[in-house]
Amino acid sequence: MSFRSIDQLLRRNSKTKISRNIVDGVYDQEEEQYVQSLRELLLANNQLPVKFDDYHVLLRFLKMRGFNIVKAKEMFLSMLKWREDCAVDAIAKDFKFDEYNAVKICYPHGFHGVDRFGRPLYIERIGLVDVSKLMQVTSTDRYVKYHVSEQEKTLSLRYPACSLVAKKHIGSTTAILDVKGLGMNNFSKTARDMFIEIQKIDSNYYPETLNQLYIINAGAGFRALWKVLKAFMEARTLAKIQVLGTNYLSTILEAIDPSNLPDFLGGTCSCSATGGCLLQDKGPWTRQEISQASKGVPGKDKKSFNEMSTTIACESFPSHQDPSARKVYSTSGRKRTLGMLLKDNEVDNDMSENIQQNQVNKQISEKIQELENCAAQTQETLQALLRKQHELASHIEQLRKLFLEAANAEKKTNIQILK
């Protein structure tokens, strides 16, 4: 058995809430069952790459699809196909956005610290975007690739780094969109197309990575534009968006400390030493020791995110010091060997498989019932149409008879006149 398998086993058998929170975060029991069901369904068809065999990744797709396992699976597989078709792994690894600084000048945006919960804070001053200049220094295709590379960096570096610092799982972003001056007149077709493409990518392939979006300085022009834009967005995403006017600061400060909010938005940070708040990638992920740990960069005395979390848990709880040694069962104080834990794990797996199968069967049964109801309704509709057809045919026949009778009467009248 690999270290990862033993580590996962110890996590499942840990009954101490504190240790589990340090390692992975506190799981909801019902959500965990859904995640296991989706995981087993994907594994059964060899459709779960190791890279995405992660509790929180699968949970994001389940949440986006209302915990419907079948729909979550379809969405997950669609994401895998998109990644393959667009070579996303290659973009994350090799894409160089040489026009980065030039783009920042005509499109001010960037990460700037964290919110009060510890999530990355992302800010865009979209009302200041000069689209014509932006298209002179880059292209829509290259900017979309840059956006994808930033999303990948957020998943692989920013979230793990924030999780280490906050000592809890961080898997979403808080964002501020400053739309001062933006309206229908200056939101060109190029800008609309780029917005729709990026929104499609974020919603379909990076679901549930938005915690909250604050749209600020929204005037009448933007509110008219917003009616059009929100038609392209998922209902679940729209529920996370607040559209605010110029009196936004009190709402923003409830979620973000002033020290992490740029002064041009009413905060106390100016980042004067680096040329401006949006010209740097400010956050815990820029600290070398955090960056190396969260990325799992090999090096002397360096540990990956998972290894560091496990080490923290082991040091905090002596019963988890060595996976190959005897363990202390945290709820009873009885010593349990690794073999005993493995036996417990086999029982847990059997129970988990039964629960997962029951959940899948339940959803299949519900789908069958839904289709049967639809078929019954269709049958009723068809029968009603047939009745209507017979009624119309009867009316037509009656009209024909009346027409013939009228024609015959007129003919007889003409004959009598001739006589």
C-alpha positions in Angstrom: 0.0 0.0 0.0 1.3 3.5 -1.0 1.9 6.3 1.5 -1.0 8.2 -0.2 -3.4 5.2 0.4 -2.3 4.9 4.1 -2.6 8.7 4.5 -6.1 8.6 3.1 -7.0 5.7 5.3 -5.9 7.5 8.4 -7.9 10.6 7.3 -11.1 8.5 7.0 -10.5 6.8 10.3 -9.7 10.1 12.2 -12.6 10.8 14.5 -11.0 14.1 15.8 -12.6 17.1 14.1 -9.6 19.3 14.7 -7.1 17.0 12.9 -9.5 16.5 10.0 -10.0 20.2 9.6 -6.2 20.7 9.5 -5.8 18.1 6.8 -8.8 18.5 4.6 -11.5 20.6 6.1 -14.7 19.4 7.8 -16.8 17.3 5.4 -20.6 17.2 5.4 -21.6 13.6 5.7 -24.3 13.7 3.0 -22.0 15.6 0.6 -19.3 13.1 1.2 -21.6 10.3 0.2 -22.5 12.0 -3.0 -18.8 12.6 -3.8 -18.0 9.0 -3.2 -20.9 8.0 -5.5 -19.7 10.2 -8.3 -16.1 9.0 -7.7 -17.0 5.3 -7.9 -19.1 6.0 -11.0 -16.2 7.6 -12.8 -13.7 5.1 -11.6 -15.9 2.2 -12.8 -15.6 3.6 -16.4 -11.9 4.6 -16.1 -13.0 8.3 -16.4 -11.3 9.8 -13.4 -7.7 11.0 -14.0 -5.5 11.0 -10.9 -5.1 14.8 -11.2 -8.8 15.2 -10.6 -9.3 12.4 -8.1 -10.0 15.0 -5.4 -12.9 15.4 -3.0 -13.3 19.2 -3.5 -13.0 19.0 -7.3 -15.8 16.5 -7.5 -17.9 18.4 -5.0 -17.7 21.5 -7.1 -19.3 19.7 -10.1 -22.0 18.1 -7.8 -22.9 21.5 -6.3 -23.2 23.1 -9.7 -25.6 20.4 -10.8 -27.7 20.3 -7.7 -26.1 17.1 -6.5 -27.5 15.2 -9.5 -24.8 12.5 -9.9 -25.7 11.8 -13.6 -25.6 15.5 -14.6 -22.5 16.1 -12.5 -20.7 13.3 -14.3 -21.8 14.7 -17.7 -20.4 18.1 -16.7 -17.2 16.6 -15.4 -16.6 14.6 -18.6 -17.3 17.7 -20.7 -14.6 19.5 -18.8 -12.1 16.7 -19.5 -12.9 16.8 -23.2 -12.5 20.6 -23.3 -9.2 20.3 -21.6 -8.0 17.8 -24.1 -9.4 19.7 -27.1 -7.9 23.0 -26.0 -4.6 21.5 -24.6 -5.2 23.2 -21.2 -2.3 21.4 -19.5 0.0 22.7 -22.1 -1.4 26.3 -21.6 -0.9 26.0 -17.9 2.7 24.8 -18.3 4.0 26.6 -21.4 1.9 29.6 -22.3 3.8 32.9 -22.1 1.8 36.1 -22.0 4.5 38.5 -23.0 2.1 41.3 -23.4 1.1 41.1 -19.7 2.3 44.6 -18.7 0.8 46.2 -21.8 -2.5 44.5 -21.1 -2.5 45.6 -17.5 -2.2 49.3 -18.6 -5.3 49.2 -20.8 -7.2 46.6 -18.8 -6.5 47.1 -15.0 -7.1 43.8 -13.2 -5.4 41.4 -10.8 -5.4 39.6 -7.5 -4.9 41.7 -4.4 -4.7 40.0 -1.1 -7.5 38.0 0.5 -10.9 38.5 2.0 -11.7 38.1 5.7 -12.2 34.4 5.3 -8.8 34.0 3.6 -10.0 33.6 0.0 -8.1 35.3 -2.9 -9.4 38.7 -3.7 -9.7 39.5 -7.5 -10.3 43.0 -8.8 -11.2 44.4 -12.3 -11.7 48.0 -13.2 -13.6 47.1 -16.4 -15.0 50.6 -16.7 -11.4 51.8 -17.5 -10.8 49.2 -20.3 -9.7 50.6 -23.6 -10.8 47.8 -25.9 -9.2 49.2 -29.1 -5.8 49.5 -27.4 -6.3 46.1 -25.8 -6.8 44.5 -29.2 -3.7 46.2 -30.5 -1.5 44.6 -27.8 -3.2 41.2 -27.7 -6.0 39.2 -29.3 -9.1 37.6 -28.0 -7.7 34.2 -28.4 -4.5 35.0 -26.5 -6.4 36.8 -23.8 -8.7 33.8 -23.3 -5.6 31.6 -23.0 -4.1 33.9 -20.5 -7.4 33.8 -18.5 -7.3 29.9 -18.6 -3.6 30.0 -17.4 -4.6 32.3 -14.5 -7.5 29.9 -13.6 -5.1 27.0 -13.5 -2.6 29.0 -11.4 -5.4 29.8 -8.9 -6.4 26.1 -8.6 -2.8 24.8 -8.3 -1.2 27.6 -6.3 -3.4 30.4 -5.0 -6.1 28.2 -3.3 -3.5 25.8 -1.7 -1.4 28.7 -0.5 -4.4 30.4 1.0 -5.5 27.1 2.6 -2.1 26.7 4.3 -2.2 30.3 5.7 -5.9 30.1 6.8 -5.5 26.6 8.2 -8.7 25.6 6.4 -9.8 24.6 2.9 -10.0 27.5 0.5 -11.5 26.8 -2.9 -13.2 29.9 -4.2 -12.5 33.6 -5.0 -14.1 36.8 -3.9 -14.2 39.4 -6.7 -14.9 43.1 -7.2 -15.9 44.4 -10.6 -15.7 48.2 -10.9 -18.0 49.2 -13.8 -17.9 53.0 -13.4 -18.5 54.5 -16.8 -19.5 51.3 -18.4 -22.7 51.0 -20.4 -24.2 49.8 -23.7 -22.5 52.4 -25.8 -18.9 51.6 -24.8 -19.3 47.8 -24.4 -18.3 46.8 -27.9 -19.0 43.5 -29.8 -15.4 42.5 -29.2 -15.8 43.1 -25.4 -19.2 41.2 -25.4 -17.7 38.2 -27.2 -14.8 38.0 -24.9 -17.0 38.3 -21.8 -19.3 35.5 -23.1 -16.4 33.2 -23.9 -14.8 33.7 -20.5 -18.1 33.3 -18.7 -18.7 30.1 -20.5 -15.3 28.7 -19.6 -15.6 29.7 -15.9 -19.1 28.4 -15.5 -18.7 25.1 -17.4 -15.1 24.1 -16.6 -14.3 25.9 -13.4 -17.6 25.6 -11.5 -18.1 26.8 -8.0 -14.9 28.8 -7.8 -16.7 32.1 -7.3 -17.6 32.9 -3.7 -19.0 36.3 -4.2 -18.9 39.0 -7.0 -19.5 42.6 -6.0 -20.3 44.8 -9.1 -19.8 48.4 -7.9 -20.4 51.9 -9.3 -23.2 50.5 -11.4 -25.0 53.3 -13.1 -28.1 53.3 -15.3 -26.1 52.5 -18.4 -24.6 49.4 -16.8 -27.9 48.2 -15.4 -29.3 48.2 -18.9 -26.3 46.3 -20.1 -26.6 43.9 -17.1 -30.1 42.8 -18.3 -28.4 41.5 -21.4 -25.3 40.0 -19.9 -27.0 38.0 -17.2 -28.9 36.0 -19.8 -25.7 34.2 -20.5 -25.1 33.2 -16.9 -26.1 30.2 -14.7 -28.7 30.9 -12.1 -26.4 29.5 -9.4 -23.7 32.0 -10.5 -26.2 35.0 -10.6 -27.2 34.2 -6.9 -23.6 35.0 -5.9 -23.5 38.5 -7.6 -24.4 41.8 -5.9 -24.9 44.8 -8.1 -24.2 48.0 -6.1 -24.1 51.6 -6.8 -21.7 54.2 -5.5 -22.5 53.5 -1.9 -20.8 50.1 -1.9 -18.1 50.5 0.7 -19.9 49.4 3.8 -21.0 46.2 2.1 -17.5 45.5 0.7 -15.9 46.1 4.1 -18.0 43.4 5.7 -16.2 40.9 3.5 -12.8 42.5 3.0 -10.4 44.2 5.5 -9.4 47.8 4.5 -5.7 46.8 4.4 -6.5 44.4 1.5 -8.7 46.9 -0.4 -6.9 49.4 -2.7 -7.3 53.1 -1.8 -9.1 53.8 -5.1 -11.9 51.6 -3.9 -12.0 53.1 -0.4 -9.4 50.9 1.3 -6.0 51.7 2.9 -3.6 49.9 0.5 -1.7 51.8 -2.2 1.1 49.4 -3.1 3.2 52.5 -3.9 6.4 50.5 -3.8 5.3 48.3 -6.6 3.7 50.8 -8.9 0.1 50.2 -8.0 -2.3 47.7 -6.4 -3.2 45.9 -9.6 0.2 45.7 -11.1 1.3 42.9 -8.8 0.0 39.5 -8.0 -0.4 40.2 -4.2 -1.3 37.3 -1.9 0.1 34.5 0.3 1.1 32.5 -2.8 3.9 35.0 -3.4 5.7 33.9 -0.2 8.4 31.5 -1.2 7.9 29.0 1.6 4.2 28.9 1.1 4.5 28.8 -2.7 6.9 25.8 -2.6 4.7 23.9 -0.1 1.5 24.5 -2.0 3.0 23.6 -5.4 4.9 20.6 -3.9 8.2 21.8 -5.4 10.9 19.3 -4.5 13.8 20.6 -2.4 15.7 20.0 0.7 13.5 19.9 3.8 10.5 21.0 1.6 7.2 19.3 1.7 4.1 19.4 -0.6 0.8 20.8 0.5 -0.6 17.4 1.3 2.6 16.3 3.0 2.8 19.5 5.1 -0.9 19.2 6.1 -0.3 15.5 7.1 2.8 16.5 9.0 0.9 19.2 10.9 -1.8 16.7 11.8 0.8 14.1 12.9 2.7 16.5 15.0 -0.4 17.8 16.6 -1.8 14.3 17.3 0.9 11.8 18.3 -1.4 8.9 17.5 -0.8 9.6 13.8 3.0 9.9 13.9 4.0 7.0 11.7 1.7 5.2 9.2 3.6 1.9 9.7 3.4 2.0 13.5 0.7 1.1 15.9 -2.1 3.7 16.1 -4.3 5.0 18.9 -8.0 5.0 18.2 -8.9 8.6 19.2 -12.3 7.9 20.5 -11.6 5.0 22.8 -7.8 5.1 23.5 -7.4 1.4 22.3 -4.3 0.6 20.3 -5.1 -0.4 16.7 -2.7 -1.8 14.2 -2.5 -0.8 10.6 -4.0 -4.2 9.7 -7.0 -3.5 11.9 -7.5 -0.2 10.3 -7.4 -1.8 6.9 -10.0 -4.3 8.0 -12.2 -1.4 9.2 -11.6 0.2 5.8 -12.9 -2.8 4.0 -16.1 -2.8 6.0 -16.4 1.0 5.4 -15.9 0.4 1.6 -18.6 -2.2 1.5 -21.0 0.1 3.3 -20.0 3.0 1.1 -20.5 1.0 -2.1 -24.0 0.0 -0.9 -24.9 3.6 -0.2 -23.5 4.8 -3.5 -25.4 2.1 -5.4 -28.6 3.1 -3.6 -28.1 6.7 -4.5 -27.4 6.0 -8.1 -30.4 3.6 -8.2 -32.6 6.2 -6.6 -31.6 8.9 -9.2 -32.2 6.4 -12.0 -35.6 5.5 -10.6 -36.5 9.2 -10.4 -35.4 9.7 -14.0 -37.5 6.7 -15.1 -40.5 8.1 -13.2 -39.9 11.5 -14.7 -39.8 10.0 -18.2 -42.9 7.8 -17.5 -44.8 10.9 -16.4 -43.7 12.8 -19.5 -44.8 9.9 -21.7 -48.2 9.8 -19.9 -48.6 13.6 -20.4 -47.6 13.2 -24.1 -50.2 10.4 -24.5 -52.9 12.6 -23.0 -51.9 15.4 -25.3 -52.0 13.1 -28.3 -55.4 11.8 -27.3 -56.7 15.3 -26.9 -55.4 16.2 -30.3 -57.0 13.2 -31.8 -60.4 14.2 -30.2 -59.9 17.7 -31.6 -59.1 16.2 -35.0 -62.3 14.2 -35.0 -64.3 17.2 -33.9 -62.8 19.3 -36.7 -63.4 16.5 -39.2 -67.1 16.5 -38.1 -67.4 20.2 -38.4 -65.9 20.1 -41.9 -68.3 17.4 -42.9 -71.2 19.4 -41.6 -70.0 22.5 -43.5 -69.7 20.4 -46.7 -73.3 19.2 -46.3 -74.5 22.8 -45.7 -72.6 23.9 -48.8 -74.1 21.2 -50.9 -77.6 21.9 -49.6 -77.2 25.6 -50.3 -75.8 24.9 -53.8 -78.7 22.5 -54.6 -81.2 25.0 -53.3 -79.7 27.8 -55.4 -79.8 25.4 -58.5 -83.5 24.6 -58.0 -84.2 28.3 -57.6 -82.4 29.1 -60.9 -84.4 26.4 -62.7 -87.7 27.7 -61.4 -86.8 31.2 -62.6 -85.9 29.9 -66.1 -89.3 28.2 -66.3 
